[in-house]
Structures are given as structure tokens and as C-alpha cells.
């Protein structure tokens, strides 16, 4: 059986931009729990609204935040 999945690359963006999860939380209003879930690839139901906020914050595309990975 092949398991395909979406993975989040938020930690990469945080490192590249030298930000913290707290910086993101304050600037975007995204909860600490949601950011933690995204960073740990535990949030499979991320909203478009949250993705929009992250894209605006990092000035990036959705593909910079998440990607489809085949096993």
C-alpha cells in the first residue's frame, strides 16, 4: 500500500526568515497550538484562512509552506 501525504515546511520558513513561532503568532493571530500542529505535521485540516495568513506573513506561495510527498 502506498501512503501519500501532505507535509508542512513551516520550520524551514521559520529558519530561513530567522523568526520564531511566537513572532508568527503575534503577527498573524494564528494560535500557538495550530502553529505547533503544523510544525509537527499533525494538523491535516489546516484552513485556507490560516494558509493565507502564513503566505502573507512570509510573502510566499502555498507550495513554500506545504508539499505533496509520495512514499
Buried (B, 14 or more C-beta within 10 A) or exposed (E): EEEEEEEBBBEEBBEEBEBEBEEBBEEBEBEEEBBBBBBEBEBEEBEEEBBEBBBEBBEBEEEBBBEEEEE
